[in-house]
């Protein structure tokens, strides 16, 4: 048995993960609703196959033999580190639990797609209750194997080393800073001209693809489609992103496309020589979200981006060039407008962390049992009232049913959005120091300097480092709130 034998086994696992990702994409984009139960069974079967491959006795023997080889290089040792973590987590879970959770999450997510627009909590509540209970069991098993609190064990699935002890002081800083800052920004911002007509999905889609191409998305290895909730999936050579369209608000879908393109650029830029190996995967959810939020928030809501994009927007949306609603100033004011809104994915970067903190606090209580599934709508409304002064009692679709995550079993993911936003601010500040011409290039529609910097410093490193190490290596400092706060102050409240 050799290290190369171990790599071959995890190449097979990578192939299974790709198949799972494609079935998930098809379910969200194309699958007829009648195929739901069969698809849930197929997904559960694939999850079981992957679990058996990892937990087979010879996998442990291969890991032990590989660890004894002295000639492994740094990438191979990092790959072995990632494999050990995957193996530890898999062996902590009985196959029956893996299958049950996969099936329950698939069925609950499918039901969410029809229950959400109907504000139908009654039908979704028992399905979500099962997902939460199974997730508690998973968290307990993972926590016992790794010596972690159950919720920390879920966080660790999405970004190694992230835990409540790290998150709590960061979120406490944001909760102390943001409420007053939001009020200051809203009071100081000027008015905007409304966009004068509805924009069809086809025109919005063409605009999105044009912007994706400009940013560097490779359409030979990816595509854009429509789903109930925007996402990026697939693998580096088969990258699928989706958005959803609102004919009365084109900016929301445009920004969703740009957000998912940030994810996709990271995915397409991962190290080619390590395809199919854990070390060649993205580093984790915090870094992944930093790439999407860097592109959407830091770059594509900047004045420089709007200067470049305005002619494309007018061209693809058939907008009159003499209408002030479509000039650069008005487009930019719209793109950075701060408002206390219902929807997280449409939120501005100032209120966005409050949406995430709300979900973090609720899902932690949900996992511990301090919050029951039945009380989610009430608890959601209480926190929305406290953080954003918004009432969601009669609007569950735009309240606690708006995100797919919990219904799809992704409990523990939400904190990575705000940690990603902080990382994005820190990385972009460093990029501008290293390459002072980046912003001027963006204004000309040239994203090559930015993408080259991201490829070199983030993308091609895969999972060679852990997230905290990579952030320090690239920016010179551990993750904190300073760069994010400085960015918000400069963009929203600086004189002039």
C-alpha angles and dihedrals in degrees: 000000000000140000089258089060088056091051091052091053092052091045086061089049090051090054090053091049089052091052090050091050093051093049089049091050092048091050091053097042113025115005116117111241091243090066094064102103094043090049091050089054092048091051091049091050092051090048089053092048091052091047092051092049092054098041098044112123094243090058090065089048091051091050091050092048093047092050089056093057111102097193097069115127126225094269092049092049091049088049090051090050091053092046092052090053092049090048093048093051094045095048090051090065127069113230091239090061092048090053095044094049093047092050095045093047092050094050093045093050091049091051091048091062091066099028095055099062089045093051084232106163093155094066096043098043098081092046092050090045089059092048091050093048092050090046089053089055091049091048092050093051093046092045093052091050095049100032092245138132107262095249091046088052089058092047089051090058090064100037123007112237097017111126142154092267088061096040101045100065092044092050090044089057091050093047089053094047108035107058095060091038091054090053092048092051094047091049093049102043120099130231125275134216109244118238105257105224145022117268121218121235093243093059091045090050092052090050091049093052092048091053092044090055091049091051091053105263111159109226090189085069102031150022145206123237141160127263140156091261126024116249145152119228144152124063137288095282096037107038118172123190129178139191137178126232133229110188090204095050114037094170092069093058092040092054091045089055091049091048093052090044088060088056091046095050089054091049094047091048098054116124109286095205090061099049112149095018125105091239089057093056126093113285097242145294097291093056091040091053090045089060094050094043093044088056098041103035108022098037112019097046091051124109089241093057093048091051088057097039101044096083091047091049092051092046097050096039094045090237123168113254092216096052109104090215089073100045122112096255094053095042090051093048089052092048093054098034112136119215137154100248138170101235124075097200090053095044124119118244093257098058095030096089091055089057089052096045089053091055093044092055093046098046092048089054090044093054094046092050094244087116123044123211089243091061097049095099092051095044091046091054092048092055094042088053091049098045105029105011091238127139116219100169095114097028109065093154089065092034129049094346097055099093125062095209104093093038089053092048097256099139112157096032101095099077090060090069094065094036084052091051091053090047091049092055091048093047095046092049088054093045091054090051093049095042109026092183096062096100094046089050091052090054087057093048092252110134096166096100091052095043091046090053092048093046092051098043104032119004104052092046092071109177095331090119130029117250098256090049093048094050091053092043093052103034102026094236139070119257114287143142100259099092092044093050092046090051093051092046092050096046100041111025109022115120112270 
